[in-house]
Amino acid sequence: MSLETATSVPTPKRVRVEHHLHGDVRIDDYGWMRDVDSDPDVRAHIDLENEYSAALLAPVAATREALYDELVSRIEDAGESVHMRRDNWVYYTRTVAGEQYRVYCRREVLAGPRYVIGDELALGDEQVVVDENALAAGKDYFALGLFEVSPDHKYVAYATDTAGAEEYQLQIREIATGEVLETLIPGTSYSAAWYADSRALLYTELNDTHRPWRVRRYSLDANPPQAPDGSDSEIVWEEPDERYFLHAHTSRSRTTVFISAGSKITSETRFAPANDPTAAFAPTLGRTLGHEYDVEVHGDDFIVRTNHEAPEFRLATTPIAAPGLDSLTDIVPARAGVKIDEMSVFRSHVAVFERANGLVEVRIVPVTDKVVAATDTQFTVEFDEPAYLVYAASSGEFGSPHARFVYTSMVTPSTVIDFDVSSRTRIARWSQPVPGYDATNYTTARTWATANDGVKVPITLLYKTGLERDGSNFLHLYGYGSYGISMDATFAHSRISLVDRGFVYAIAHVRGGGELGEQWHDGGKLMTKRNTFTDFIAAAEHVIAENYTTPERMSTQGGSAGGLLMGAVANLRPDLFACVVADVPFVDVMNTMLDATLPLTVLEYEEWGNPNDPEPYAYMRSYSPYDNVTSQAYPAVLATAGLNDPRVSYWEPAKWVALLRDNTTSTKPIALHTNTNAGHGGASGRFAAMKDVALRYAWILMTLGAVDND
């Protein structure tokens, strides 16, 4: 089929603008695309791009529909999540046949042992706490930002976003009656924390740059009553430094409320007793540049995960009465090559999630009244697959004898496990249902590429059992590599639609991510960022050398900062891939990072560098995808955007696509698809999200020539 004649290619106007800084001149012909609110040409161009991408995909409409049907068939139409016990209630979510969103529910425990979840309990009738489907009715987009039940189980605080802009409206509902209180607080973020009396609530407020910069305290007992929009609620913490985001939460023991401030490299946590809404917040370990830490409560001590004198973190205690760095006592000391990712603190144990050699283990630290007394009894929970992920799961009971975690791999759907610390046995509480899926038909493996500086880069593979490495396979290579975020080997039922069509699905765990700890992140940020791109290229070359595929049969994908990776490797090695999918890609690095009025810019100086300084400017300029597009034969490119995206503005991929078309010497299609009713995460709703996946997969199959009949 001819992709070039599907429809006329959009040809946006060029308005030349020169940007001068540090003796350098950057030409930007498409800067006008930023003004969607004031320039009607911008929306007209976005609509034209959507028409063009739709026309390109029209010849594979049947394939796209078949993909969607497959994807939806692997979603359980009506089902129930794992149960979480809190006091005399069991909470869970369920889905309703044909509905897009979840229903949050609970049932009262009528009889049965404490800290037990399962058939041993006698439960009352179901009560609906929040029905997302009712809240989403008539909306093109819907997301629930937080869900916090009050300690007395009488109220629920929840926050909704109906645009995709990640700006939430906070409401409080009386659960038993379903009555929504007059409270409707706009401009809030993801976090909130109830005080023990269930009459006061901490929440975070956004500023004009979309930063959670204030924590306010809303009182249900204020006299006179507080304004329903929270405008007169008490300001507890206002953070002037643009690098820091605020977050409010409650300790698992529910004895303490915390407020944390975090930048990319520094944190600060303050605390107050949960039983006194009037108490001032006191420091735990203060704020020191470069010091990151998390705090939990156990008896008279704080348990702290800290990188103080431990680049890969350690676990220590400090007394609540006089916390400080000088009084830290190790529970789990720092060890070379082992990063402590997270911790879950319970009355009888601490579950520590440690990362080594690209995999996670669970270390169990039994504790008594004094945490440090039991360190010699520590042990690890091990797993057998060559690549997997295990992480802490939500568990509401501080006194639970179980450590709850989620286990998953590229062939194993997510499974919630309660690990009995005393008997060292595992109880599978819930597994992700995937209709029609048989894990024995698929194989996962790990291989290692060699980067150009000799560093070994892990790659995780998923393929049909019995695959032959003869170079004839299609291969889809995914990457991210930023912020220390690990792109781990987890299960996604959507990938089966590619694998069943003869694809190998591969994840390149490149530097800049966190798969091999903090040193892995440090090796792909700031002035070492180019390692992310060369690692990915090395991974692509490795799977070719290992005879999994060829460049003509390889597609690649990344989103957000992973979209930056896609743009960079397309500039560096356009010959290595036949198809690139860049989801909400951060590709206009210079214009974004030089505009401090945009959300996230100042915060992200610690990840990318501050281009107002000459040396970071020159380095960032050397890899910024938009600033390094040249005349060469680019692969097929599909870029996606969300018109309401607060993280990566829609105009970044729009400008990039236009510039790619101006410069490519190939006839391969370059397209932009913008969701005009969504933000950074794309379409909301479990079925609508599958339409997004089907669109991308249809593009991949079409541009690789992998479509059977259409």
C-alpha positions as CSV (number, residue, x, y, z in Angstrom):
1,M,0.0,0.0,0.0
2,S,1.2,3.6,-0.6
3,L,1.5,5.6,2.6
4,E,2.6,8.7,0.8
5,T,-0.6,9.3,-1.1
6,A,-3.1,8.8,1.8
7,T,-3.9,12.5,2.0
8,S,-2.2,15.9,1.7
9,V,0.5,16.5,4.2
10,P,-0.1,19.5,6.6
11,T,2.1,22.4,5.8
12,P,2.0,24.9,8.6
13,K,3.1,28.4,8.2
14,R,6.6,29.4,9.2
15,V,7.2,32.5,11.4
16,R,10.9,32.9,11.9
17,V,12.0,33.8,15.4
18,E,15.7,34.0,16.5
19,H,16.7,33.2,20.1
20,H,20.0,34.6,21.2
21,L,21.8,33.3,24.3
22,H,25.5,32.7,25.3
23,G,26.6,33.7,21.8
24,D,24.4,31.1,20.2
25,V,21.5,31.6,17.8
26,R,18.5,29.2,17.6
27,I,16.0,29.5,14.8
28,D,12.4,28.6,15.6
29,D,9.9,28.8,12.8
30,Y,7.1,27.1,14.7
31,G,7.1,28.9,18.0
32,W,3.7,30.4,17.1
33,M,2.1,27.0,17.8
34,R,2.3,27.7,21.6
35,D,-0.6,30.2,21.4
36,V,-3.6,27.9,21.1
37,D,-5.7,30.2,23.3
38,S,-5.1,33.3,21.2
39,D,-4.3,32.1,17.7
40,P,-7.0,30.2,15.9
41,D,-4.4,28.9,13.4
42,V,-3.0,26.7,16.2
43,R,-6.2,24.7,16.8
44,A,-6.9,24.5,13.1
45,H,-3.4,23.0,12.6
46,I,-3.9,20.5,15.3
47,D,-7.2,19.4,13.8
48,L,-5.6,19.1,10.4
49,E,-2.8,17.0,11.8
50,N,-5.5,14.7,13.4
51,E,-7.2,14.4,10.0
52,Y,-3.9,13.5,8.4
53,S,-3.0,10.8,10.9
54,A,-6.5,9.4,10.6
55,A,-6.2,9.3,6.8
56,L,-2.8,7.5,7.0
57,L,-4.3,4.9,9.3
58,A,-7.5,4.5,7.3
59,P,-6.1,1.6,5.2
60,V,-5.5,-0.5,8.3
61,A,-8.8,0.3,10.0
62,A,-9.7,-3.3,10.1
63,T,-6.4,-4.2,11.8
64,R,-7.0,-1.3,14.3
65,E,-10.4,-2.6,15.1
66,A,-9.2,-6.1,15.5
67,L,-6.4,-4.9,17.8
68,Y,-8.9,-3.0,20.0
69,D,-11.2,-6.1,20.2
70,E,-8.2,-8.2,21.3
71,L,-7.1,-5.7,23.9
72,V,-10.5,-5.4,25.4
73,S,-11.0,-9.1,25.4
74,R,-8.1,-9.4,27.9
75,I,-9.8,-7.0,30.4
76,E,-12.1,-8.7,32.9
77,D,-15.4,-7.0,32.2
78,A,-16.6,-7.2,35.8
79,G,-14.3,-8.0,38.7
80,E,-13.1,-7.1,42.2
81,S,-9.7,-5.9,43.4
82,V,-7.8,-7.3,46.4
83,H,-9.3,-6.5,49.8
84,M,-7.6,-4.1,52.2
85,R,-8.5,-4.3,55.9
86,R,-8.8,-1.2,58.0
87,D,-10.2,-1.6,61.5
88,N,-13.6,-3.2,61.2
89,W,-14.0,-2.5,57.5
90,V,-12.7,-4.2,54.3
91,Y,-12.2,-1.8,51.3
92,Y,-11.8,-2.7,47.7
93,T,-12.7,-1.6,44.2
94,R,-14.7,-3.3,41.5
95,T,-15.5,-2.9,37.9
96,V,-19.0,-3.1,36.3
97,A,-19.6,-4.7,32.9
98,G,-19.4,-2.2,30.2
99,E,-18.3,0.7,32.4
100,Q,-15.1,2.6,32.0
101,Y,-14.2,3.3,35.6
102,R,-13.9,1.8,39.1
103,V,-16.4,1.7,41.9
104,Y,-14.8,2.1,45.4
105,C,-16.6,-0.1,47.9
106,R,-16.5,-1.4,51.5
107,R,-18.1,-4.1,53.6
108,E,-18.2,-4.2,57.4
109,V,-16.5,-7.0,59.3
110,L,-19.2,-8.7,61.3
111,A,-17.1,-11.5,62.8
112,G,-13.6,-12.9,62.5
113,P,-10.1,-12.4,63.7
114,R,-8.3,-9.0,63.6
115,Y,-5.7,-8.5,60.8
116,V,-7.3,-11.2,58.7
117,I,-8.5,-10.9,55.1
118,G,-10.2,-13.8,53.5
119,D,-12.9,-16.5,53.9
120,E,-12.4,-16.4,57.7
121,L,-14.4,-13.2,57.9
122,A,-18.1,-12.7,58.0
123,L,-18.9,-9.5,56.1
124,G,-21.9,-7.2,55.8
125,D,-23.5,-5.9,52.7
126,E,-21.6,-3.8,50.2
127,Q,-21.6,0.0,50.6
128,V,-20.5,2.2,47.7
129,V,-18.0,4.8,48.8
130,V,-17.3,6.5,45.5
131,D,-18.5,5.6,42.1
132,E,-16.2,6.9,39.4
133,N,-18.7,6.2,36.7
134,A,-21.3,8.4,38.3
135,L,-18.7,11.2,38.7
136,A,-17.5,10.8,35.1
137,A,-20.9,10.8,33.5
138,G,-21.0,13.2,30.6
139,K,-17.3,14.0,30.8
140,D,-14.8,13.4,28.0
141,Y,-12.1,12.8,30.6
142,F,-12.1,11.8,34.2
143,A,-9.4,10.9,36.8
144,L,-9.5,10.4,40.6
145,G,-6.5,12.1,42.1
146,L,-6.9,11.0,45.8
147,F,-9.1,8.8,47.9
148,E,-8.8,9.2,51.7
149,V,-11.2,7.7,54.2
150,S,-11.4,9.4,57.5
151,P,-10.1,7.5,60.6
152,D,-13.7,7.1,61.9
153,H,-14.8,5.7,58.5
154,K,-17.5,8.3,58.3
155,Y,-16.1,10.5,55.5
156,V,-14.1,10.2,52.3
157,A,-12.1,13.0,50.8
158,Y,-11.6,12.6,47.1
159,A,-10.4,14.8,44.2
160,T,-11.4,14.8,40.6
161,D,-9.9,16.0,37.3
162,T,-12.2,16.3,34.3
163,A,-9.7,17.9,31.8
164,G,-6.5,15.9,32.1
165,A,-4.7,19.0,33.4
166,E,-3.9,17.4,36.7
167,E,-5.7,20.2,38.6
168,Y,-8.1,18.6,41.0
169,Q,-11.3,19.6,42.8
170,L,-11.4,18.3,46.4
171,Q,-14.7,17.2,47.9
172,I,-15.7,15.5,51.1
173,R,-18.6,13.0,51.2
174,E,-20.4,11.4,54.1
175,I,-20.2,7.7,53.2
176,A,-23.3,6.3,54.9
177,T,-25.7,8.8,53.3
178,G,-23.8,9.6,50.2
179,E,-24.2,13.3,51.0
180,V,-21.5,15.5,49.6
181,L,-20.6,18.3,51.9
182,E,-20.6,21.8,50.6
183,T,-16.8,21.7,50.3
184,L,-15.6,22.1,46.7
185,I,-12.0,23.2,46.8
186,P,-10.4,23.9,43.3
187,G,-6.8,23.9,42.4
188,T,-5.6,21.0,44.6
189,S,-3.1,18.3,44.0
190,Y,-2.8,14.5,44.7
191,S,-2.3,14.4,48.5
192,A,-4.4,14.8,51.7
193,A,-4.2,13.6,55.3
194,W,-6.9,13.3,57.9
195,Y,-6.3,14.1,61.6
196,A,-7.3,11.4,64.1
197,D,-10.6,13.2,65.0
198,S,-11.8,13.0,61.4
199,R,-12.8,16.6,61.6
200,A,-9.7,18.2,60.1
201,L,-8.0,17.6,56.8
202,L,-4.6,18.6,55.4
203,Y,-4.5,19.1,51.6
204,T,-2.1,20.6,49.0
205,E,-2.8,23.6,46.8
206,L,-1.4,24.3,43.4
207,N,0.1,27.7,42.3
208,D,0.1,29.3,38.8
209,T,2.9,27.0,37.6
210,H,1.0,23.9,38.7
211,R,3.3,23.3,41.7
212,P,1.9,22.0,45.0
213,W,3.2,24.9,47.0
214,R,0.9,25.2,50.0
215,V,-0.5,22.8,52.6
216,R,-3.8,24.0,54.1
217,R,-5.8,22.7,57.0
218,Y,-9.6,22.5,56.5
219,S,-11.7,22.1,59.5
220,L,-15.2,20.7,59.5
221,D,-15.8,22.3,63.0
222,A,-14.6,25.8,62.2
223,N,-16.8,28.5,63.8
224,P,-17.9,30.3,61.7
225,P,-17.8,27.6,59.0
226,Q,-14.9,27.9,56.5
227,A,-15.6,28.9,52.9
228,P,-16.6,25.8,50.8
229,D,-13.8,26.6,48.3
230,G,-11.2,26.5,51.1
231,S,-10.1,30.1,50.5
232,D,-10.0,30.9,54.2
233,S,-8.6,27.5,55.4
234,E,-5.4,27.8,57.5
235,I,-2.1,27.8,55.6
236,V,0.2,25.4,57.4
237,W,3.2,25.5,55.1
238,E,3.9,27.7,52.1
239,E,7.0,26.8,50.1
240,P,8.6,29.7,48.2
241,D,11.4,27.6,46.5
242,E,10.1,26.6,43.0
243,R,12.2,23.4,43.1
244,Y,10.1,21.9,45.9
245,F,6.7,20.1,45.7
246,L,4.7,19.6,48.9
247,H,2.9,16.4,50.0
248,A,0.8,15.6,53.0
249,H,0.2,12.1,54.4
250,T,-0.4,10.1,57.6
251,S,1.9,7.5,59.2
252,R,0.8,3.9,58.8
253,S,0.4,3.8,62.6
254,R,-2.0,6.8,62.2
255,T,-0.3,8.5,65.2
256,T,1.4,11.2,63.1
257,V,0.7,13.5,60.2
258,F,3.6,14.4,57.9
259,I,4.2,17.2,55.4
260,S,7.1,16.6,53.0
261,A,8.8,19.0,50.6
262,G,10.8,17.4,47.7
263,S,12.9,18.5,44.8
264,K,14.7,16.1,42.5
265,I,17.6,15.7,44.9
266,T,16.6,17.1,48.3
267,S,13.8,16.4,50.7
268,E,12.4,17.8,54.0
269,T,9.8,16.2,56.3
270,R,7.9,17.8,59.2
271,F,5.6,16.1,61.6
272,A,2.8,16.7,64.1
273,P,0.7,14.5,66.3
274,A,-2.4,13.3,64.5
275,N,-4.6,13.7,67.6
276,D,-4.0,17.5,67.8
277,P,-5.1,19.6,64.7
278,T,-3.8,22.7,66.4
279,A,-0.2,21.5,66.9
280,A,2.6,23.1,65.0
281,F,4.7,21.0,62.7
282,A,8.2,20.2,63.8
283,P,11.3,19.2,61.8
284,T,12.5,15.6,61.5
285,L,15.9,15.7,59.7
286,G,15.6,19.2,58.3
287,R,16.6,20.2,54.8
288,T,20.2,19.8,53.5
289,L,20.9,20.1,49.8
290,G,21.4,16.6,48.3
291,H,19.8,14.8,51.3
292,E,16.9,12.7,50.4
293,Y,14.9,10.8,53.0
294,D,11.5,9.2,53.9
295,V,10.1,8.9,57.4
296,E,7.8,6.5,59.2
297,V,6.8,5.9,62.8
298,H,7.5,2.9,65.0
299,G,6.9,3.4,68.7
300,D,9.1,6.1,70.1
301,D,11.3,6.2,67.0
302,F,11.2,7.4,63.4
303,I,12.4,4.9,60.9
304,V,14.2,6.7,58.1
305,R,15.3,5.7,54.6
306,T,18.1,8.1,54.0
307,N,21.0,8.8,51.6
308,H,23.0,10.6,54.3
309,E,26.5,9.1,54.0
310,A,24.9,6.4,51.9
311,P,24.5,7.2,48.1
312,E,22.3,4.1,47.6
313,F,20.4,4.7,50.9
314,R,20.3,3.0,54.3
315,L,17.6,2.4,56.9
316,A,18.1,3.9,60.3
317,T,16.2,5.0,63.4
318,T,16.2,8.3,65.3
319,P,14.2,9.2,68.4
320,I,11.0,11.1,67.8
321,A,11.7,13.2,70.9
322,A,15.0,14.5,69.5
323,P,15.4,13.5,65.8
324,G,18.6,14.4,64.0
325,L,21.4,13.1,61.7
326,D,23.7,12.7,64.6
327,S,21.4,10.2,66.3
328,L,20.8,7.9,63.4
329,T,21.2,4.2,64.3
330,D,21.4,1.8,61.4
331,I,18.9,-1.0,60.9
332,V,20.0,-1.9,57.4
333,P,23.4,-0.3,56.6
334,A,24.5,1.0,53.2
335,R,26.0,-1.7,51.0
336,A,27.9,-1.3,47.7
337,G,25.7,-2.2,44.7
338,V,22.5,-2.4,46.7
339,K,19.9,0.4,46.6
340,I,17.1,0.6,49.1
341,D,14.1,1.6,47.0
342,E,11.3,1.8,49.6
343,M,10.1,0.5,53.0
344,S,6.8,-0.6,54.6
345,V,6.8,-0.3,58.4
346,F,4.5,-2.5,60.5
347,R,4.4,-3.1,64.3
348,S,6.2,-6.5,64.0
349,H,8.4,-6.0,61.0
350,V,9.7,-3.7,58.3
351,A,9.6,-4.8,54.7
352,V,12.6,-3.3,52.8
353,F,12.6,-3.4,49.0
354,E,16.2,-3.6,47.8
355,R,17.5,-3.3,44.2
356,A,20.7,-5.1,43.1
357,N,21.8,-6.2,39.6
358,G,18.6,-4.7,38.1
359,L,16.3,-6.8,40.3
360,V,14.4,-6.2,43.5
361,E,14.4,-8.4,46.6
362,V,12.4,-8.1,49.8
363,R,14.3,-7.9,53.0
364,I,12.2,-8.6,56.1
365,V,13.4,-6.9,59.4
366,P,11.5,-8.4,62.4
367,V,11.1,-5.8,65.1
368,T,10.0,-5.6,68.7
369,D,9.5,-2.5,70.8
370,K,13.1,-1.4,70.0
371,V,13.8,-1.7,66.3
372,V,17.5,-2.1,66.7
373,A,17.2,-5.2,68.9
374,A,16.1,-7.5,66.1
375,T,18.5,-6.7,63.2
376,D,20.3,-10.1,63.4
377,T,17.0,-11.9,62.4
378,Q,16.7,-10.3,59.0
379,F,16.1,-12.4,56.0
380,T,15.3,-12.0,52.3
381,V,12.4,-13.2,50.2
382,E,13.7,-14.4,46.8
383,F,12.1,-14.9,43.4
384,D,13.0,-17.2,40.5
385,E,12.2,-15.6,37.2
386,P,15.2,-14.0,35.3
387,A,13.5,-10.6,35.3
388,Y,10.6,-9.3,37.4
389,L,9.4,-6.6,39.7
390,V,8.2,-6.7,43.3
391,Y,7.0,-3.6,45.1
392,A,5.1,-2.6,48.2
393,A,1.3,-2.8,48.0
394,S,-1.2,-0.7,49.9
395,S,-1.9,-2.2,53.3
396,G,-4.0,-0.3,55.9
397,E,-3.2,-2.1,59.1
398,F,-0.1,-1.2,61.1
399,G,-0.6,-4.3,63.3
400,S,-0.8,-6.8,60.4
401,P,1.5,-9.8,60.7
402,H,2.0,-9.8,56.9
403,A,4.2,-7.9,54.5
404,R,2.1,-7.2,51.5
405,F,3.7,-6.8,48.1
406,V,2.9,-7.1,44.4
407,Y,4.9,-9.5,42.2
408,T,4.9,-9.4,38.4
409,S,7.0,-10.1,35.4
410,M,6.6,-9.8,31.6
411,V,4.9,-13.2,31.6
412,T,3.3,-13.1,35.1
413,P,0.2,-10.9,35.7
414,S,0.4,-8.8,38.9
415,T,-0.2,-10.9,42.0
416,V,-0.8,-9.4,45.5
417,I,1.0,-11.5,48.1
418,D,0.7,-11.5,51.8
419,F,3.9,-12.8,53.3
420,D,3.5,-14.2,56.8
421,V,6.6,-13.0,58.6
422,S,6.5,-15.6,61.4
423,S,6.0,-18.7,59.2
424,R,7.7,-17.3,56.1
425,T,4.9,-18.4,53.9
426,R,3.2,-16.6,51.0
427,I,-0.5,-16.2,50.5
428,A,-1.6,-15.1,47.1
429,R,-4.5,-12.8,47.8
430,W,-5.3,-11.7,44.3
431,S,-4.0,-12.1,40.7
432,Q,-4.8,-9.9,37.7
433,P,-7.3,-11.7,35.6
434,V,-6.4,-11.9,31.9
435,P,-9.1,-13.8,30.0
436,G,-7.6,-16.1,27.4
437,Y,-4.0,-15.8,28.5
438,D,-1.8,-18.8,29.0
439,A,1.6,-17.9,30.4
440,T,3.2,-21.1,29.1
441,N,3.0,-19.8,25.6
442,Y,5.4,-17.0,26.4
443,T,9.0,-16.7,27.5
444,T,10.9,-13.9,29.3
445,A,14.7,-13.5,29.3
446,R,17.3,-11.0,30.1
447,T,20.4,-10.1,28.0
448,W,23.0,-7.4,28.4
449,A,24.3,-5.0,25.7
450,T,27.7,-3.3,25.9
451,A,27.6,0.5,25.8
452,N,30.3,2.5,23.9
453,D,32.1,3.1,27.2
454,G,32.0,-0.6,28.2
455,V,29.1,-0.4,30.6
456,K,26.7,-3.4,30.5
457,V,23.1,-2.4,29.8
458,P,20.3,-4.8,30.7
459,I,17.6,-5.7,28.2
460,T,14.4,-7.6,29.1
461,L,12.7,-9.7,26.4
462,L,9.3,-11.1,25.9
463,Y,8.5,-13.5,23.1
464,K,6.5,-16.6,22.0
465,T,7.9,-19.8,23.5
466,G,9.9,-21.6,20.8
467,L,11.0,-18.4,19.0
468,E,13.9,-18.8,16.6
469,R,16.7,-16.3,16.5
470,D,17.1,-16.1,12.8
471,G,16.8,-12.4,12.2
472,S,13.3,-12.7,10.8
473,N,11.4,-11.5,13.9
474,F,9.9,-8.1,14.3
475,L,11.1,-6.4,17.5
476,H,9.6,-3.5,19.5
477,L,12.2,-1.8,21.7
478,Y,10.9,0.4,24.5
479,G,12.9,2.8,26.6
480,Y,12.7,5.7,29.1
481,G,15.9,6.4,31.1
482,S,15.2,9.6,33.2
483,Y,14.5,10.8,36.8
484,G,15.9,7.6,38.3
485,I,12.6,5.9,37.4
486,S,12.9,2.2,36.8
487,M,11.2,0.8,33.7
488,D,11.0,-2.7,35.2
489,A,10.0,-6.0,33.7
490,T,6.2,-5.9,34.5
491,F,3.2,-7.5,32.9
492,A,1.1,-5.7,30.3
493,H,-1.6,-7.7,28.6
494,S,-1.5,-5.2,25.6
495,R,1.9,-6.5,24.6
496,I,0.5,-9.9,23.8
497,S,-1.1,-8.4,20.6
498,L,2.4,-7.7,19.2
499,V,4.0,-10.9,20.5
500,D,1.3,-13.0,19.0
501,R,2.0,-11.4,15.7
502,G,5.6,-12.5,15.8
503,F,7.2,-9.6,17.7
504,V,9.8,-9.7,20.4
505,Y,8.9,-7.0,23.0
506,A,12.1,-5.6,24.5
507,I,12.7,-3.1,27.3
508,A,16.2,-1.4,27.3
509,H,17.0,-0.4,30.9
510,V,19.2,2.5,29.9
511,R,21.2,4.9,32.2
512,G,19.2,7.8,33.6
513,G,16.7,5.3,35.0
514,G,16.9,3.6,38.4
515,E,17.2,0.0,37.5
516,L,20.7,-0.4,38.8
517,G,20.4,2.2,41.6
518,E,21.4,5.8,42.0
519,Q,24.7,5.4,40.1
520,W,22.6,4.3,37.1
521,H,20.5,7.5,37.4
522,D,23.6,9.7,37.8
523,G,25.1,8.1,34.7
524,G,22.3,9.5,32.5
525,K,21.4,12.9,33.8
526,L,22.8,16.5,33.7
527,M,26.2,16.4,31.9
528,T,26.0,12.6,31.3
529,K,22.6,12.6,29.6
530,R,23.9,11.5,26.3
531,N,24.6,8.1,27.8
532,T,20.9,7.4,27.8
533,F,20.8,7.7,24.0
534,T,24.0,5.8,23.3
535,D,22.9,3.0,25.7
536,F,19.6,2.7,23.8
537,I,21.5,2.5,20.5
538,A,23.8,-0.1,21.9
539,A,20.7,-2.1,23.0
540,A,19.3,-1.9,19.5
541,E,22.6,-3.0,18.0
542,H,22.8,-5.9,20.5
543,V,19.4,-7.4,19.6
544,I,20.4,-7.2,15.9
545,A,23.8,-8.8,16.6
546,E,22.0,-11.5,18.6
547,N,19.9,-12.3,15.6
548,Y,16.6,-11.3,17.1
549,T,15.7,-8.9,14.3
550,T,17.0,-6.4,11.7
551,P,16.7,-2.6,11.5
552,E,14.0,-3.0,8.8
553,R,11.9,-5.0,11.3
554,M,12.4,-3.0,14.4
555,S,10.1,-0.4,15.9
556,T,10.8,1.7,19.0
557,Q,8.7,3.6,21.5
558,G,9.1,5.9,24.5
559,G,6.9,8.5,26.2
560,S,7.5,11.9,28.0
561,A,11.2,11.9,28.9
562,G,11.3,8.6,26.9
563,G,10.0,10.7,24.0
564,L,13.1,12.8,24.4
565,L,15.0,9.5,24.0
566,M,13.1,8.7,20.8
567,G,13.8,12.1,19.3
568,A,17.5,11.9,20.2
569,V,18.1,8.4,18.7
570,A,16.1,9.3,15.6
571,N,18.6,12.2,15.1
572,L,21.6,10.1,15.9
573,R,20.8,6.8,14.2
574,P,17.7,7.1,12.0
575,D,19.0,4.0,10.0
576,L,18.6,1.7,13.1
577,F,14.8,1.7,13.3
578,A,12.0,1.5,10.8
579,C,9.4,3.1,13.0
580,V,9.4,5.5,16.0
581,V,6.5,6.1,18.4
582,A,7.0,9.1,20.6
583,D,4.2,9.6,23.2
584,V,3.8,13.1,24.6
585,P,7.6,13.6,23.9
586,F,9.7,16.1,25.7
587,V,11.5,17.2,22.5
588,D,11.8,21.0,22.6
589,V,14.3,20.9,25.5
590,M,15.7,24.4,25.1
591,N,12.5,26.4,24.8
592,T,10.9,24.5,27.6
593,M,13.9,24.7,30.0
594,L,14.4,28.4,29.3
595,D,10.8,29.2,30.2
596,A,10.5,29.3,34.0
597,T,6.8,30.1,33.8
598,L,6.0,26.6,32.6
599,P,5.1,23.8,35.1
600,L,8.1,21.8,36.2
601,T,10.9,23.8,34.5
602,V,12.6,25.1,37.7
603,L,12.2,21.8,39.5
604,E,13.8,20.0,36.6
605,Y,17.0,22.0,36.5
606,E,18.3,19.3,38.8
607,E,17.7,16.6,36.2
608,W,18.7,18.3,33.0
609,G,20.7,21.4,34.0
610,N,19.9,25.1,33.9
611,P,20.4,26.4,30.4
612,N,20.7,29.9,31.7
613,D,24.3,28.9,32.5
614,P,26.6,28.5,29.5
615,E,28.0,25.0,30.1
616,P,24.6,23.2,30.6
617,Y,23.2,25.3,27.7
618,A,25.8,24.0,25.3
619,Y,25.4,20.4,26.5
620,M,21.6,20.4,26.3
621,R,21.7,22.2,23.0
622,S,23.9,19.3,21.7
623,Y,21.1,16.7,22.2
624,S,17.8,18.6,22.2
625,P,15.8,16.7,19.5
626,Y,14.1,19.8,18.1
627,D,17.3,21.7,17.9
628,N,19.2,18.9,16.1
629,V,16.9,17.9,13.4
630,T,18.9,17.7,10.2
631,S,18.5,16.8,6.5
632,Q,18.5,13.0,6.6
633,A,16.3,10.0,6.0
634,Y,14.1,9.7,9.1
635,P,12.1,6.5,9.9
636,A,8.3,6.6,10.1
637,V,7.4,8.7,13.1
638,L,4.1,8.8,15.1
639,A,4.1,11.5,17.8
640,T,1.2,11.9,20.2
641,A,0.1,14.8,22.4
642,G,-2.5,15.8,24.9
643,L,-4.0,19.3,24.4
644,N,-4.4,19.8,28.2
645,D,-1.0,18.2,29.2
646,P,0.6,20.2,32.0
647,R,3.9,18.2,31.9
648,V,4.8,18.2,28.2
649,S,3.0,20.9,26.3
650,Y,1.2,19.9,23.2
651,W,3.3,22.3,21.1
652,E,6.5,20.3,21.6
653,P,5.5,17.3,19.5
654,A,3.5,19.6,17.1
655,K,6.6,21.7,16.3
656,W,8.9,18.7,16.2
657,V,6.7,16.8,13.6
658,A,6.6,19.9,11.4
659,L,10.3,20.3,11.5
660,L,10.9,16.6,10.8
661,R,8.8,16.8,7.7
662,D,10.7,19.9,6.6
663,N,14.0,18.0,6.8
664,T,13.5,14.3,6.1
665,T,14.8,12.9,2.8
666,S,12.7,9.7,3.1
667,T,9.1,9.1,2.0
668,K,8.2,7.4,5.3
669,P,5.2,9.0,7.0
670,I,5.5,11.4,9.9
671,A,2.3,12.0,11.8
672,L,0.9,13.7,14.9
673,H,-2.1,12.6,16.8
674,T,-3.4,15.0,19.5
675,N,-6.0,14.0,22.1
676,T,-7.9,17.3,22.5
677,N,-9.7,16.0,25.6
678,A,-6.8,14.7,27.6
679,G,-3.5,15.4,29.2
680,H,-0.2,13.6,29.8
681,G,-1.6,10.2,30.4
682,G,-3.9,10.0,27.3
683,A,-7.4,8.9,27.3
684,S,-9.1,8.0,30.6
685,G,-11.2,4.9,31.1
686,R,-10.1,1.3,30.8
687,F,-11.6,0.8,27.4
688,A,-10.8,4.2,26.0
689,A,-7.2,3.7,26.9
690,M,-7.2,0.6,24.7
691,K,-8.2,2.7,21.7
692,D,-4.9,4.6,22.2
693,V,-2.9,1.4,22.3
694,A,-4.7,0.1,19.2
695,L,-3.9,3.2,17.3
696,R,-0.2,3.0,18.1
697,Y,0.0,-0.8,17.4
698,A,-1.8,-0.3,14.0
699,W,0.8,2.4,13.1
700,I,3.6,0.0,14.0
701,L,2.2,-2.9,12.0
702,M,1.5,-0.7,9.1
703,T,4.9,1.0,8.9
704,L,6.8,-2.2,9.4
705,G,4.7,-4.0,6.8
706,A,3.4,-6.5,9.4
707,V,-0.3,-6.2,8.5
708,D,-1.6,-9.5,7.1
709,N,-4.8,-8.4,5.2
710,D,-6.7,-5.2,5.3
